[in-house]
Amino acid sequence: MNLKALARLVTASASLLIVVAAQGILIETPAPNSTLSHKKPFVVQIARPNDIESAIEVGLAIGVLGCPCEADPESQMGDVLYAGPFNPQFHGPGLPYQNFTLTLPTGLTGSVQLGVLRFYLIGAGPSATLNEYSVPLTVF
């Protein structure tokens, strides 16, 4: 492989990584290391950046796992708080988002991990994609 071909391959790979990274979501609330009460409902706000490629949303799962949290949400969700559609909308300036009002299970206290799994289809194929996201929280 000559140097020009290698440079093209690196450029194409970097472009692909940028497209894949742009397909992510953001857990806007609760913020990492927030403190929640298991007696009060709380809002999880999931925002989706404007996609470079259009994605077909299939669904979302939100769970909470008591810590120590060594597992990623894909391998262990803990208590499932929500499983269903994901349909973020624009609400004025900013990114499209969807709010989920959830309640923590009784008896859950201390350090926890809020995990989100997003399943969507992307590309001309389209191809199935599963992404995981998490934030550490404290529950009292």
N, CA, C and O atoms as CSV, one atom per row, in Angstrom:
chain,resi,resn,atom,element,x,y,z
A,1,MET,N,N,0.851,-1.165,0.000
A,1,MET,CA,C,0.000,0.000,0.000
A,1,MET,C,C,0.902,1.234,0.000
A,1,MET,O,O,1.811,1.357,0.820
A,2,ASN,N,N,0.632,2.134,-0.927
A,2,ASN,CA,C,1.457,3.341,-0.971
A,2,ASN,C,C,0.926,4.399,0.002
A,2,ASN,O,O,-0.151,4.244,0.576
A,3,LEU,N,N,1.679,5.447,0.171
A,3,LEU,CA,C,1.354,6.482,1.152
A,3,LEU,C,C,0.039,7.198,0.832
A,3,LEU,O,O,-0.719,7.525,1.745
A,4,LYS,N,N,-0.244,7.448,-0.465
A,4,LYS,CA,C,-1.494,8.111,-0.846
A,4,LYS,C,C,-2.699,7.245,-0.487
A,4,LYS,O,O,-3.697,7.745,0.031
A,5,ALA,N,N,-2.601,5.952,-0.764
A,5,ALA,CA,C,-3.707,5.044,-0.448
A,5,ALA,C,C,-3.933,4.972,1.059
A,5,ALA,O,O,-5.076,4.945,1.516
A,6,LEU,N,N,-2.856,4.941,1.825
A,6,LEU,CA,C,-2.965,4.916,3.279
A,6,LEU,C,C,-3.618,6.202,3.793
A,6,LEU,O,O,-4.449,6.156,4.700
A,7,ALA,N,N,-3.248,7.337,3.222
A,7,ALA,CA,C,-3.833,8.617,3.632
A,7,ALA,C,C,-5.334,8.643,3.345
A,7,ALA,O,O,-6.112,9.132,4.164
A,8,ARG,N,N,-5.750,8.114,2.175
A,8,ARG,CA,C,-7.178,8.049,1.843
A,8,ARG,C,C,-7.926,7.152,2.821
A,8,ARG,O,O,-9.031,7.482,3.253
A,9,LEU,N,N,-7.323,6.017,3.171
A,9,LEU,CA,C,-7.940,5.084,4.110
A,9,LEU,C,C,-8.114,5.729,5.486
A,9,LEU,O,O,-9.167,5.588,6.107
A,10,VAL,N,N,-7.105,6.421,5.953
A,10,VAL,CA,C,-7.186,7.097,7.255
A,10,VAL,C,C,-8.262,8.180,7.223
A,10,VAL,O,O,-9.033,8.309,8.174
A,11,THR,N,N,-8.323,8.960,6.143
A,11,THR,CA,C,-9.331,10.013,6.018
A,11,THR,C,C,-10.733,9.421,5.992
A,11,THR,O,O,-11.631,9.935,6.659
A,12,ALA,N,N,-10.932,8.359,5.238
A,12,ALA,CA,C,-12.245,7.711,5.173
A,12,ALA,C,C,-12.639,7.139,6.529
A,12,ALA,O,O,-13.796,7.255,6.935
A,13,SER,N,N,-11.702,6.529,7.226
A,13,SER,CA,C,-11.984,5.969,8.554
A,13,SER,C,C,-12.361,7.066,9.540
A,13,SER,O,O,-13.293,6.903,10.327
A,14,ALA,N,N,-11.642,8.177,9.500
A,14,ALA,CA,C,-11.946,9.296,10.398
A,14,ALA,C,C,-13.334,9.861,10.104
A,14,ALA,O,O,-14.069,10.201,11.031
A,15,SER,N,N,-13.698,9.964,8.833
A,15,SER,CA,C,-15.023,10.460,8.463
A,15,SER,C,C,-16.111,9.537,8.980
A,15,SER,O,O,-17.142,10.001,9.466
A,16,LEU,N,N,-15.891,8.239,8.881
A,16,LEU,CA,C,-16.856,7.265,9.378
A,16,LEU,C,C,-17.014,7.392,10.884
A,16,LEU,O,O,-18.133,7.330,11.394
A,17,LEU,N,N,-15.918,7.567,11.599
A,17,LEU,CA,C,-15.987,7.721,13.053
A,17,LEU,C,C,-16.754,8.978,13.443
A,17,LEU,O,O,-17.502,8.964,14.421
A,18,ILE,N,N,-16.584,10.050,12.703
A,18,ILE,CA,C,-17.314,11.283,12.987
A,18,ILE,C,C,-18.808,11.064,12.790
A,18,ILE,O,O,-19.606,11.517,13.610
A,19,VAL,N,N,-19.204,10.379,11.719
A,19,VAL,CA,C,-20.611,10.092,11.465
A,19,VAL,C,C,-21.182,9.230,12.578
A,19,VAL,O,O,-22.272,9.517,13.074
A,20,VAL,N,N,-20.478,8.183,12.982
A,20,VAL,CA,C,-20.957,7.300,14.042
A,20,VAL,C,C,-21.072,8.065,15.352
A,20,VAL,O,O,-22.063,7.909,16.065
A,21,ALA,N,N,-20.088,8.883,15.683
A,21,ALA,CA,C,-20.126,9.646,16.932
A,21,ALA,C,C,-21.284,10.629,16.935
A,21,ALA,O,O,-21.865,10.893,17.987
A,22,ALA,N,N,-21.626,11.170,15.781
A,22,ALA,CA,C,-22.707,12.146,15.706
A,22,ALA,C,C,-24.070,11.514,15.929
A,22,ALA,O,O,-25.048,12.231,16.139
A,23,GLN,N,N,-24.161,10.207,15.890
A,23,GLN,CA,C,-25.433,9.523,16.053
A,23,GLN,C,C,-25.800,9.324,17.519
A,23,GLN,O,O,-26.853,8.756,17.807
A,24,GLY,N,N,-24.976,9.770,18.443
A,24,GLY,CA,C,-25.198,9.540,19.862
A,24,GLY,C,C,-26.332,10.364,20.437
A,24,GLY,O,O,-26.938,11.186,19.750
A,25,ILE,N,N,-26.608,10.128,21.716
A,25,ILE,CA,C,-27.578,10.913,22.460
A,25,ILE,C,C,-26.882,11.519,23.667
A,25,ILE,O,O,-25.752,11.158,23.994
A,26,LEU,N,N,-27.561,12.432,24.317
A,26,LEU,CA,C,-27.032,13.072,25.519
A,26,LEU,C,C,-28.042,12.897,26.645
A,26,LEU,O,O,-29.233,13.149,26.459
A,27,ILE,N,N,-27.572,12.468,27.811
A,27,ILE,CA,C,-28.421,12.450,28.994
A,27,ILE,C,C,-28.286,13.850,29.597
A,27,ILE,O,O,-27.312,14.145,30.290
A,28,GLU,N,N,-29.271,14.705,29.326
A,28,GLU,CA,C,-29.212,16.102,29.781
A,28,GLU,C,C,-29.514,16.210,31.273
A,28,GLU,O,O,-28.843,16.948,31.995
A,29,THR,N,N,-30.527,15.472,31.733
A,29,THR,CA,C,-30.845,15.412,33.162
A,29,THR,C,C,-31.218,13.983,33.519
A,29,THR,O,O,-31.819,13.290,32.698
A,30,PRO,N,N,-30.891,13.532,34.685
A,30,PRO,CA,C,-30.162,14.228,35.732
A,30,PRO,C,C,-28.674,14.333,35.389
A,30,PRO,O,O,-28.132,13.502,34.660
A,31,ALA,N,N,-28.035,15.355,35.920
A,31,ALA,CA,C,-26.599,15.555,35.708
A,31,ALA,C,C,-25.824,14.477,36.461
A,31,ALA,O,O,-26.299,13.983,37.483
A,32,PRO,N,N,-24.645,14.107,35.977
A,32,PRO,CA,C,-23.823,13.128,36.702
A,32,PRO,C,C,-23.609,13.564,38.157
A,32,PRO,O,O,-23.403,14.741,38.451
A,33,ASN,N,N,-23.666,12.582,39.044
A,33,ASN,CA,C,-23.455,12.765,40.487
A,33,ASN,C,C,-24.564,13.552,41.174
A,33,ASN,O,O,-24.367,14.061,42.278
A,34,SER,N,N,-25.735,13.659,40.534
A,34,SER,CA,C,-26.891,14.279,41.181
A,34,SER,C,C,-27.387,13.383,42.306
A,34,SER,O,O,-27.106,12.185,42.337
A,35,THR,N,N,-28.133,13.989,43.234
A,35,THR,CA,C,-28.748,13.243,44.327
A,35,THR,C,C,-30.256,13.234,44.119
A,35,THR,O,O,-30.873,14.282,43.928
A,36,LEU,N,N,-30.846,12.032,44.156
A,36,LEU,CA,C,-32.282,11.860,43.948
A,36,LEU,C,C,-32.903,11.192,45.164
A,36,LEU,O,O,-32.225,10.505,45.926
A,37,SER,N,N,-34.209,11.405,45.335
A,37,SER,CA,C,-34.959,10.732,46.394
A,37,SER,C,C,-35.785,9.619,45.774
A,37,SER,O,O,-36.412,9.817,44.733
A,38,HIS,N,N,-35.791,8.444,46.405
A,38,HIS,CA,C,-36.606,7.358,45.860
A,38,HIS,C,C,-38.089,7.594,46.125
A,38,HIS,O,O,-38.930,6.831,45.649
A,39,LYS,N,N,-38.418,8.634,46.873
A,39,LYS,CA,C,-39.815,8.939,47.176
A,39,LYS,C,C,-40.437,9.899,46.168
A,39,LYS,O,O,-41.660,10.034,46.128
A,40,LYS,N,N,-39.626,10.566,45.355
A,40,LYS,CA,C,-40.126,11.570,44.417
A,40,LYS,C,C,-39.824,11.157,42.979
A,40,LYS,O,O,-38.731,10.671,42.686
A,41,PRO,N,N,-40.801,11.353,42.073
A,41,PRO,CA,C,-40.508,11.132,40.653
A,41,PRO,C,C,-39.423,12.118,40.190
A,41,PRO,O,O,-39.291,13.212,40.739
A,42,PHE,N,N,-38.664,11.719,39.189
A,42,PHE,CA,C,-37.624,12.580,38.627
A,42,PHE,C,C,-37.691,12.503,37.114
A,42,PHE,O,O,-38.265,11.570,36.554
A,43,VAL,N,N,-37.101,13.490,36.459
A,43,VAL,CA,C,-37.151,13.571,34.998
A,43,VAL,C,C,-35.800,13.187,34.417
A,43,VAL,O,O,-34.756,13.685,34.836
A,44,VAL,N,N,-35.847,12.289,33.444
A,44,VAL,CA,C,-34.673,11.976,32.627
A,44,VAL,C,C,-34.927,12.639,31.278
A,44,VAL,O,O,-35.904,12.326,30.598
A,45,GLN,N,N,-34.041,13.556,30.895
A,45,GLN,CA,C,-34.167,14.228,29.604
A,45,GLN,C,C,-33.077,13.696,28.679
A,45,GLN,O,O,-31.884,13.815,28.959
A,46,ILE,N,N,-33.517,13.111,27.579
A,46,ILE,CA,C,-32.604,12.550,26.582
A,46,ILE,C,C,-32.678,13.425,25.332
A,46,ILE,O,O,-33.742,13.575,24.732
A,47,ALA,N,N,-31.541,13.998,24.947
A,47,ALA,CA,C,-31.461,14.845,23.755
A,47,ALA,C,C,-30.715,14.097,22.658
A,47,ALA,O,O,-29.811,13.306,22.924
A,48,ARG,N,N,-31.110,14.363,21.433
A,48,ARG,CA,C,-30.434,13.763,20.281
A,48,ARG,C,C,-29.895,14.874,19.395
A,48,ARG,O,O,-30.666,15.668,18.856
A,49,PRO,N,N,-28.568,14.935,19.239
A,49,PRO,CA,C,-27.998,15.928,18.320
A,49,PRO,C,C,-28.536,15.730,16.904
A,49,PRO,O,O,-28.939,14.629,16.526
A,50,ASN,N,N,-28.535,16.808,16.134
A,50,ASN,CA,C,-28.959,16.705,14.737
A,50,ASN,C,C,-28.050,15.721,14.030
A,50,ASN,O,O,-26.831,15.895,13.999
A,51,ASP,N,N,-28.642,14.703,13.469
A,51,ASP,CA,C,-27.865,13.637,12.840
A,51,ASP,C,C,-27.317,14.049,11.488
A,51,ASP,O,O,-27.967,14.765,10.726
A,52,ILE,N,N,-26.105,13.583,11.202
A,52,ILE,CA,C,-25.540,13.752,9.867
A,52,ILE,C,C,-26.295,12.833,8.909
A,52,ILE,O,O,-26.647,13.224,7.796
A,53,GLU,N,N,-26.535,11.606,9.366
A,53,GLU,CA,C,-27.375,10.662,8.635
A,53,GLU,C,C,-28.673,10.543,9.406
A,53,GLU,O,O,-28.671,10.629,10.634
A,54,SER,N,N,-29.776,10.347,8.712
A,54,SER,CA,C,-31.025,10.186,9.446
A,54,SER,C,C,-31.071,8.799,10.077
A,54,SER,O,O,-30.684,7.802,9.467
A,55,ALA,N,N,-31.551,8.767,11.306
A,55,ALA,CA,C,-31.682,7.517,12.038
A,55,ALA,C,C,-33.160,7.216,12.212
A,55,ALA,O,O,-33.973,8.124,12.384
A,56,ILE,N,N,-33.501,5.937,12.165
A,56,ILE,CA,C,-34.863,5.496,12.445
A,56,ILE,C,C,-34.860,4.969,13.868
A,56,ILE,O,O,-34.263,3.930,14.149
A,57,GLU,N,N,-35.527,5.686,14.771
A,57,GLU,CA,C,-35.551,5.289,16.175
A,57,GLU,C,C,-36.426,4.049,16.347
A,57,GLU,O,O,-37.551,4.003,15.848
A,58,VAL,N,N,-35.909,3.049,17.050
A,58,VAL,CA,C,-36.662,1.833,17.329
A,58,VAL,C,C,-37.148,1.842,18.771
A,58,VAL,O,O,-38.306,1.519,19.034
A,59,GLY,N,N,-36.283,2.206,19.702
A,59,GLY,CA,C,-36.715,2.235,21.091
A,59,GLY,C,C,-35.610,2.619,22.038
A,59,GLY,O,O,-34.449,2.773,21.660
A,60,LEU,N,N,-36.016,2.772,23.303
A,60,LEU,CA,C,-35.115,3.215,24.350
A,60,LEU,C,C,-35.461,2.448,25.618
A,60,LEU,O,O,-36.630,2.168,25.884
A,61,ALA,N,N,-34.450,2.113,26.392
A,61,ALA,CA,C,-34.653,1.507,27.709
A,61,ALA,C,C,-33.842,2.305,28.717
A,61,ALA,O,O,-32.697,2.676,28.460
A,62,ILE,N,N,-34.454,2.564,29.870
A,62,ILE,CA,C,-33.786,3.279,30.955
A,62,ILE,C,C,-33.866,2.402,32.187
A,62,ILE,O,O,-34.942,1.934,32.559
A,63,GLY,N,N,-32.727,2.181,32.818
A,63,GLY,CA,C,-32.697,1.351,34.017
A,63,GLY,C,C,-31.789,1.948,35.068
A,63,GLY,O,O,-31.010,2.860,34.792
A,64,VAL,N,N,-31.899,1.420,36.282
A,64,VAL,CA,C,-31.052,1.874,37.377
A,64,VAL,C,C,-30.459,0.643,38.048
A,64,VAL,O,O,-31.157,-0.329,38.336
A,65,LEU,N,N,-29.162,0.711,38.288
A,65,LEU,CA,C,-28.419,-0.416,38.845
A,65,LEU,C,C,-27.696,0.049,40.094
A,65,LEU,O,O,-26.952,1.030,40.059
A,66,GLY,N,N,-27.914,-0.660,41.209
A,66,GLY,CA,C,-27.195,-0.354,42.437
A,66,GLY,C,C,-25.715,-0.632,42.264
A,66,GLY,O,O,-25.329,-1.544,41.533
A,67,CYS,N,N,-24.890,0.150,42.934
A,67,CYS,CA,C,-23.438,0.026,42.793
A,67,CYS,C,C,-22.860,-0.738,43.963
A,67,CYS,O,O,-23.492,-0.819,45.016
A,68,PRO,N,N,-21.655,-1.309,43.803
A,68,PRO,CA,C,-20.646,-0.898,42.827
A,68,PRO,C,C,-21.064,-1.270,41.405
A,68,PRO,O,O,-21.524,-2.382,41.146
A,69,CYS,N,N,-20.892,-0.315,40.493
A,69,CYS,CA,C,-21.352,-0.433,39.108
A,69,CYS,C,C,-20.190,-0.750,38.189
A,69,CYS,O,O,-19.580,0.155,37.620
A,70,GLU,N,N,-19.890,-1.985,38.045
A,70,GLU,CA,C,-18.818,-2.399,37.140
A,70,GLU,C,C,-19.371,-2.680,35.745
A,70,GLU,O,O,-18.630,-2.660,34.762
A,71,ALA,N,N,-20.684,-2.945,35.663
A,71,ALA,CA,C,-21.285,-3.380,34.401
A,71,ALA,C,C,-21.681,-2.189,33.541
A,71,ALA,O,O,-22.012,-1.121,34.056
A,72,ASP,N,N,-21.643,-2.383,32.220
A,72,ASP,CA,C,-22.194,-1.383,31.328
A,72,ASP,C,C,-23.678,-1.706,31.145
A,72,ASP,O,O,-24.080,-2.856,31.327
A,73,PRO,N,N,-24.506,-0.708,30.784
A,73,PRO,CA,C,-25.945,-0.940,30.661
A,73,PRO,C,C,-26.311,-2.032,29.661
A,73,PRO,O,O,-27.353,-2.673,29.803
A,74,GLU,N,N,-25.466,-2.254,28.648
A,74,GLU,CA,C,-25.769,-3.278,27.652
A,74,GLU,C,C,-25.756,-4.675,28.265
A,74,GLU,O,O,-26.503,-5.548,27.823
A,75,SER,N,N,-24.921,-4.896,29.272
A,75,SER,CA,C,-24.832,-6.227,29.867
A,75,SER,C,C,-25.680,-6.369,31.123
A,75,SER,O,O,-26.032,-7.487,31.499
A,76,GLN,N,N,-26.021,-5.251,31.786
A,76,GLN,CA,C,-26.837,-5.329,32.995
A,76,GLN,C,C,-27.543,-3.996,33.216
A,76,GLN,O,O,-26.901,-2.983,33.492
A,77,MET,N,N,-28.883,-4.006,33.090
A,77,MET,CA,C,-29.675,-2.782,33.244
A,77,MET,C,C,-30.114,-2.534,34.678
A,77,MET,O,O,-30.387,-1.390,35.041
A,78,GLY,N,N,-30.188,-3.566,35.499
A,78,GLY,CA,C,-30.745,-3.399,36.838
A,78,GLY,C,C,-32.259,-3.340,36.747
A,78,GLY,O,O,-32.865,-4.080,35.972
A,79,ASP,N,N,-32.876,-2.463,37.535
A,79,ASP,CA,C,-34.333,-2.287,37.494
A,79,ASP,C,C,-34.694,-1.436,36.287
A,79,ASP,O,O,-34.211,-0.313,36.145
A,80,VAL,N,N,-35.546,-1.973,35.416
A,80,VAL,CA,C,-35.958,-1.239,34.216
A,80,VAL,C,C,-37.049,-0.249,34.612
A,80,VAL,O,O,-38.100,-0.640,35.121
A,81,LEU,N,N,-36.794,1.020,34.376
A,81,LEU,CA,C,-37.734,2.085,34.707
A,81,LEU,C,C,-38.585,2.485,33.507
A,81,LEU,O,O,-39.697,2.986,33.671
A,82,TYR,N,N,-38.057,2.261,32.289
A,82,TYR,CA,C,-38.777,2.603,31.066
A,82,TYR,C,C,-38.256,1.730,29.942
A,82,TYR,O,O,-37.052,1.504,29.821
A,83,ALA,N,N,-39.169,1.242,29.122
A,83,ALA,CA,C,-38.823,0.553,27.875
A,83,ALA,C,C,-39.923,0.891,26.882
A,83,ALA,O,O,-41.085,0.540,27.087
A,84,GLY,N,N,-39.552,1.575,25.805
A,84,GLY,CA,C,-40.564,1.966,24.841
A,84,GLY,C,C,-40.009,2.882,23.777
A,84,GLY,O,O,-38.801,2.927,23.547
A,85,PRO,N,N,-40.908,3.619,23.122
A,85,PRO,CA,C,-40.492,4.467,22.007
A,85,PRO,C,C,-39.608,5.634,22.436
A,85,PRO,O,O,-39.656,6.093,23.577
A,86,PHE,N,N,-38.810,6.092,21.498
A,86,PHE,CA,C,-37.988,7.294,21.671
A,86,PHE,C,C,-38.292,8.199,20.497
A,86,PHE,O,O,-37.981,7.871,19.352
A,87,ASN,N,N,-38.906,9.353,20.786
A,87,ASN,CA,C,-39.337,10.265,19.735
A,87,ASN,C,C,-39.016,11.708,20.136
A,87,ASN,O,O,-39.920,12.479,20.459
A,88,PRO,N,N,-37.726,12.075,20.116
A,88,PRO,CA,C,-37.355,13.428,20.536
A,88,PRO,C,C,-37.935,14.486,19.602
A,88,PRO,O,O,-38.009,14.296,18.388
A,89,GLN,N,N,-38.344,15.606,20.200
A,89,GLN,CA,C,-38.954,16.705,19.448
A,89,GLN,C,C,-38.228,18.005,19.765
A,89,GLN,O,O,-37.610,18.145,20.820
A,90,PHE,N,N,-38.311,18.952,18.835
A,90,PHE,CA,C,-37.793,20.295,19.094
A,90,PHE,C,C,-38.790,21.034,19.988
A,90,PHE,O,O,-40.001,20.935,19.794
A,91,HIS,N,N,-38.270,21.769,20.960
A,91,HIS,CA,C,-39.089,22.576,21.864
A,91,HIS,C,C,-38.508,23.988,21.893
A,91,HIS,O,O,-38.239,24.531,22.965
A,92,GLY,N,N,-38.319,24.570,20.736
A,92,GLY,CA,C,-37.662,25.871,20.648
A,92,GLY,C,C,-36.214,25.674,20.256
A,92,GLY,O,O,-35.860,24.644,19.681
A,93,PRO,N,N,-35.360,26.663,20.564
A,93,PRO,CA,C,-33.949,26.530,20.203
A,93,PRO,C,C,-33.307,25.367,20.958
A,93,PRO,O,O,-33.759,24.986,22.038
A,94,GLY,N,N,-32.272,24.824,20.384
A,94,GLY,CA,C,-31.566,23.718,21.024
A,94,GLY,C,C,-31.814,22.407,20.315
A,94,GLY,O,O,-32.351,22.367,19.209
A,95,LEU,N,N,-31.414,21.342,20.970
A,95,LEU,CA,C,-31.522,19.999,20.400
A,95,LEU,C,C,-32.913,19.416,20.630
A,95,LEU,O,O,-33.586,19.778,21.595
A,96,PRO,N,N,-33.346,18.516,19.747
A,96,PRO,CA,C,-34.593,17.810,20.031
A,96,PRO,C,C,-34.385,16.897,21.240
A,96,PRO,O,O,-33.313,16.315,21.409
A,97,TYR,N,N,-35.416,16.777,22.077
A,97,TYR,CA,C,-35.291,15.935,23.264
A,97,TYR,C,C,-36.635,15.339,23.640
A,97,TYR,O,O,-37.682,15.740,23.131
A,98,GLN,N,N,-36.580,14.370,24.545
A,98,GLN,CA,C,-37.781,13.774,25.116
A,98,GLN,C,C,-37.559,13.624,26.611
A,98,GLN,O,O,-36.492,13.197,27.051
A,99,ASN,N,N,-38.580,13.981,27.391
A,99,ASN,CA,C,-38.531,13.824,28.840
A,99,ASN,C,C,-39.249,12.547,29.259
A,99,ASN,O,O,-40.276,12.183,28.686
A,100,PHE,N,N,-38.701,11.880,30.255
A,100,PHE,CA,C,-39.298,10.687,30.836
A,100,PHE,C,C,-39.403,10.923,32.342
A,100,PHE,O,O,-38.383,11.113,33.004
A,101,THR,N,N,-40.615,10.914,32.891
A,101,THR,CA,C,-40.802,11.066,34.330
A,101,THR,C,C,-40.843,9.671,34.933
A,101,THR,O,O,-41.715,8.866,34.606
A,102,LEU,N,N,-39.888,9.395,35.816
A,102,LEU,CA,C,-39.691,8.047,36.347
A,102,LEU,C,C,-39.673,8.069,37.869
A,102,LEU,O,O,-39.482,9.117,38.486
A,103,THR,N,N,-39.873,6.902,38.462
A,103,THR,CA,C,-39.804,6.743,39.907
A,103,THR,C,C,-38.832,5.620,40.222
A,103,THR,O,O,-38.882,4.557,39.603
A,104,LEU,N,N,-37.955,5.851,41.177
A,104,LEU,CA,C,-36.977,4.836,41.586
A,104,LEU,C,C,-37.655,3.767,42.429
A,104,LEU,O,O,-38.627,4.055,43.128
A,105,PRO,N,N,-37.157,2.539,42.373
A,105,PRO,CA,C,-37.735,1.479,43.192
A,105,PRO,C,C,-37.510,1.735,44.686
A,105,PRO,O,O,-36.491,2.300,45.080
A,106,THR,N,N,-38.465,1.317,45.501
A,106,THR,CA,C,-38.354,1.454,46.949
A,106,THR,C,C,-37.175,0.632,47.453
A,106,THR,O,O,-36.918,-0.471,46.970
A,107,GLY,N,N,-36.473,1.178,48.418
A,107,GLY,CA,C,-35.362,0.449,49.026
A,107,GLY,C,C,-34.022,0.658,48.352
A,107,GLY,O,O,-32.996,0.210,48.864
A,108,LEU,N,N,-34.012,1.327,47.219
A,108,LEU,CA,C,-32.753,1.589,46.516
A,108,LEU,C,C,-32.117,2.842,47.109
A,108,LEU,O,O,-32.699,3.923,47.025
A,109,THR,N,N,-30.944,2.717,47.701
A,109,THR,CA,C,-30.247,3.873,48.269
A,109,THR,C,C,-28.756,3.767,47.977
A,109,THR,O,O,-28.247,2.701,47.632
A,110,GLY,N,N,-28.074,4.887,48.120
A,110,GLY,CA,C,-26.630,4.917,47.913
A,110,GLY,C,C,-26.266,5.229,46.478
A,110,GLY,O,O,-27.020,5.884,45.759
A,111,SER,N,N,-25.108,4.755,46.071
A,111,SER,CA,C,-24.606,5.001,44.713
A,111,SER,C,C,-25.310,4.090,43.717
A,111,SER,O,O,-25.457,2.891,43.953
A,112,VAL,N,N,-25.743,4.670,42.602
A,112,VAL,CA,C,-26.406,3.914,41.541
A,112,VAL,C,C,-25.888,4.397,40.191
A,112,VAL,O,O,-25.238,5.436,40.082
A,113,GLN,N,N,-26.195,3.616,39.181
A,113,GLN,CA,C,-25.888,3.984,37.799
A,113,GLN,C,C,-27.194,4.031,37.031
A,113,GLN,O,O,-27.918,3.037,36.976
A,114,LEU,N,N,-27.504,5.179,36.435
A,114,LEU,CA,C,-28.644,5.288,35.541
A,114,LEU,C,C,-28.137,4.927,34.156
A,114,LEU,O,O,-27.245,5.590,33.626
A,115,GLY,N,N,-28.697,3.887,33.573
A,115,GLY,CA,C,-28.251,3.429,32.261
A,115,GLY,C,C,-29.325,3.613,31.207
A,115,GLY,O,O,-30.511,3.424,31.477
A,116,VAL,N,N,-28.907,3.983,30.007
A,116,VAL,CA,C,-29.821,4.170,28.885
A,116,VAL,C,C,-29.297,3.357,27.710
A,116,VAL,O,O,-28.123,3.447,27.352
A,117,LEU,N,N,-30.180,2.564,27.116
A,117,LEU,CA,C,-29.868,1.843,25.882
A,117,LEU,C,C,-30.748,2.405,24.775
A,117,LEU,O,O,-31.961,2.531,24.943
A,118,ARG,N,N,-30.142,2.741,23.654
A,118,ARG,CA,C,-30.864,3.272,22.495
A,118,ARG,C,C,-30.656,2.325,21.323
A,118,ARG,O,O,-29.524,1.998,20.964
A,119,PHE,N,N,-31.765,1.888,20.732
A,119,PHE,CA,C,-31.726,1.000,19.576
A,119,PHE,C,C,-32.294,1.768,18.386
A,119,PHE,O,O,-33.403,2.298,18.446
A,120,TYR,N,N,-31.512,1.819,17.296
A,120,TYR,CA,C,-31.960,2.537,16.113
A,120,TYR,C,C,-31.376,1.906,14.859
A,120,TYR,O,O,-30.436,1.113,14.920
A,121,LEU,N,N,-31.954,2.276,13.721
A,121,LEU,CA,C,-31.495,1.820,12.409
A,121,LEU,C,C,-30.859,3.006,11.706
A,121,LEU,O,O,-31.334,4.136,11.810
A,122,ILE,N,N,-29.770,2.730,10.982
A,122,ILE,CA,C,-29.051,3.826,10.335
A,122,ILE,C,C,-28.513,3.383,8.976
A,122,ILE,O,O,-28.193,2.213,8.764
A,123,GLY,N,N,-28.423,4.336,8.074
A,123,GLY,CA,C,-27.798,4.085,6.781
A,123,GLY,C,C,-28.784,3.615,5.732
A,123,GLY,O,O,-29.987,3.512,5.975
A,124,ALA,N,N,-28.242,3.332,4.556
A,124,ALA,CA,C,-29.058,2.941,3.413
A,124,ALA,C,C,-29.582,1.529,3.542
A,124,ALA,O,O,-30.588,1.182,2.923
A,125,GLY,N,N,-28.909,0.698,4.346
A,125,GLY,CA,C,-29.244,-0.722,4.505
A,125,GLY,C,C,-30.621,-1.022,5.032
A,125,GLY,O,O,-31.306,-1.815,4.387
A,126,PRO,N,N,-31.099,-0.491,6.111
A,126,PRO,CA,C,-30.320,0.139,7.172
A,126,PRO,C,C,-29.698,-0.912,8.094
A,126,PRO,O,O,-30.065,-2.086,8.046
A,127,SER,N,N,-28.765,-0.484,8.924
A,127,SER,CA,C,-28.096,-1.366,9.877
A,127,SER,C,C,-28.620,-1.089,11.280
A,127,SER,O,O,-28.886,0.058,11.639
A,128,ALA,N,N,-28.766,-2.157,12.073
A,128,ALA,CA,C,-29.218,-2.028,13.459
A,128,ALA,C,C,-28.051,-1.588,14.342
A,128,ALA,O,O,-26.933,-2.082,14.196
A,129,THR,N,N,-28.319,-0.660,15.254
A,129,THR,CA,C,-27.287,-0.142,16.147
A,129,THR,C,C,-27.845,-0.037,17.560
A,129,THR,O,O,-28.972,0.415,17.763
A,130,LEU,N,N,-27.044,-0.461,18.534
A,130,LEU,CA,C,-27.400,-0.352,19.945
A,130,LEU,C,C,-26.297,0.429,20.642
A,130,LEU,O,O,-25.132,0.033,20.612
A,131,ASN,N,N,-26.668,1.542,21.269
A,131,ASN,CA,C,-25.702,2.354,22.014
A,131,ASN,C,C,-26.075,2.359,23.477
A,131,ASN,O,O,-27.248,2.243,23.834
A,132,GLU,N,N,-25.065,2.493,24.327
A,132,GLU,CA,C,-25.289,2.544,25.772
A,132,GLU,C,C,-24.717,3.830,26.337
A,132,GLU,O,O,-23.701,4.341,25.866
A,133,TYR,N,N,-25.388,4.340,27.352
A,133,TYR,CA,C,-24.984,5.571,28.016
A,133,TYR,C,C,-25.295,5.406,29.494
A,133,TYR,O,O,-26.220,4.677,29.851
A,134,SER,N,N,-24.539,6.070,30.358
A,134,SER,CA,C,-24.832,5.976,31.786
A,134,SER,C,C,-24.339,7.213,32.521
A,134,SER,O,O,-23.431,7.909,32.068
A,135,VAL,N,N,-24.969,7.471,33.679
A,135,VAL,CA,C,-24.532,8.536,34.575
A,135,VAL,C,C,-24.595,8.007,36.002
A,135,VAL,O,O,-25.535,7.301,36.366
A,136,PRO,N,N,-23.584,8.351,36.818
A,136,PRO,CA,C,-23.619,7.956,38.227
A,136,PRO,C,C,-24.517,8.912,39.017
A,136,PRO,O,O,-24.523,10.120,38.779
A,137,LEU,N,N,-25.278,8.344,39.963
A,137,LEU,CA,C,-26.180,9.127,40.799
A,137,LEU,C,C,-26.099,8.644,42.238
A,137,LEU,O,O,-25.546,7.580,42.516
A,138,THR,N,N,-26.651,9.427,43.144
A,138,THR,CA,C,-26.795,9.022,44.539
A,138,THR,C,C,-28.275,9.089,44.892
A,138,THR,O,O,-28.954,10.061,44.561
A,139,VAL,N,N,-28.773,8.050,45.566
A,139,VAL,CA,C,-30.176,7.984,45.954
A,139,VAL,C,C,-30.263,7.948,47.471
A,139,VAL,O,O,-29.527,7.204,48.120
A,140,PHE,N,N,-31.169,8.759,48.045
A,140,PHE,CA,C,-31.391,8.704,49.495
A,140,PHE,C,C,-32.847,8.433,49.772
A,140,PHE,O,O,-33.249,8.348,50.933
